[in-house]
Amino acid sequence: MMDVLYFAWVRERIGVPKERIETGAATVADLVEELKAREERYEVAFSDLSALRVAVDQELSDFDAPLDGAREVAFFPPMTGG
């Protein structure tokens, strides 16, 4: 089991801040494909991966990052300086 967290507009599009899922995904990209196949709201939220950042177990990662042993994946828009 893995916790998947959504922040900012990603959360707004999907409609929940967090969900616990069972996945066989090997990488973050595989997880995204699994989520997109669920419902249209996921397809919309993940339609442009260049507009998203991802963290695996609270470490900033890439979409090709392995998920072996990961407990948490978070998706969020890029942070802007200020």
C-alpha positions as CSV (number, residue, x, y, z in Angstrom):
1,M,0.0,0.0,0.0
2,M,1.1,3.5,-0.8
3,D,-0.1,7.0,0.1
4,V,-0.6,9.3,-2.9
5,L,-0.9,13.0,-2.0
6,Y,-2.2,15.8,-4.2
7,F,-1.5,19.5,-3.7
8,A,-2.8,22.8,-5.0
9,W,-4.6,22.5,-8.4
10,V,-3.8,18.8,-8.7
11,R,-5.9,18.2,-5.5
12,E,-8.7,20.5,-6.9
13,R,-8.9,18.5,-10.2
14,I,-8.8,15.1,-8.6
15,G,-11.1,16.1,-5.7
16,V,-9.2,14.5,-2.8
17,P,-6.0,15.5,-0.9
18,K,-4.8,12.0,-0.3
19,E,-5.6,8.4,-1.1
20,R,-4.2,5.0,-0.1
21,I,-3.7,2.8,-3.1
22,E,-2.5,-0.7,-4.0
23,T,-0.2,-0.5,-7.0
24,G,2.2,-2.7,-9.0
25,A,3.8,0.3,-10.6
26,A,7.6,0.1,-11.0
27,T,8.1,3.9,-11.5
28,V,6.3,7.1,-10.9
29,A,5.5,7.3,-14.6
30,D,3.8,3.8,-14.3
31,L,1.8,5.0,-11.3
32,V,0.6,8.1,-13.3
33,E,-0.5,5.8,-16.1
34,E,-2.4,3.6,-13.6
35,L,-4.1,6.7,-12.1
36,K,-4.9,8.1,-15.6
37,A,-6.7,4.9,-16.5
38,R,-9.0,5.1,-13.5
39,E,-11.2,8.1,-14.3
40,E,-11.2,11.2,-16.5
41,R,-10.4,13.5,-13.5
42,Y,-7.0,11.8,-13.2
43,E,-6.5,12.0,-17.0
44,V,-7.1,15.8,-16.7
45,A,-4.9,16.3,-13.7
46,F,-2.0,14.4,-15.3
47,S,-2.4,15.6,-18.9
48,D,0.7,17.8,-18.8
49,L,3.5,16.2,-16.7
50,S,5.8,19.2,-17.5
51,A,3.4,21.2,-15.2
52,L,4.0,18.8,-12.3
53,R,6.6,17.9,-9.8
54,V,6.8,14.7,-7.8
55,A,8.3,13.7,-4.5
56,V,8.8,10.1,-3.4
57,D,9.0,9.6,0.3
58,Q,9.4,13.4,0.6
59,E,12.4,13.6,-1.7
60,L,12.0,15.5,-4.9
61,S,12.2,12.9,-7.7
62,D,11.7,12.4,-11.5
63,F,8.9,10.6,-13.2
64,D,11.3,7.7,-14.0
65,A,12.1,7.3,-10.2
66,P,11.6,3.7,-9.0
67,L,8.8,3.1,-6.5
68,D,10.3,-0.1,-4.9
69,G,9.6,0.2,-1.2
70,A,8.2,3.7,-1.5
71,R,5.5,4.6,1.1
72,E,4.4,8.0,-0.2
73,V,4.2,9.8,-3.6
74,A,3.2,13.4,-3.7
75,F,2.2,15.4,-6.8
76,F,2.3,19.2,-6.9
77,P,2.9,22.2,-9.2
78,P,6.3,23.7,-9.4
79,M,7.0,26.1,-6.6
80,T,7.6,29.7,-7.6
81,G,10.1,31.9,-5.8
82,G,9.1,34.9,-3.9
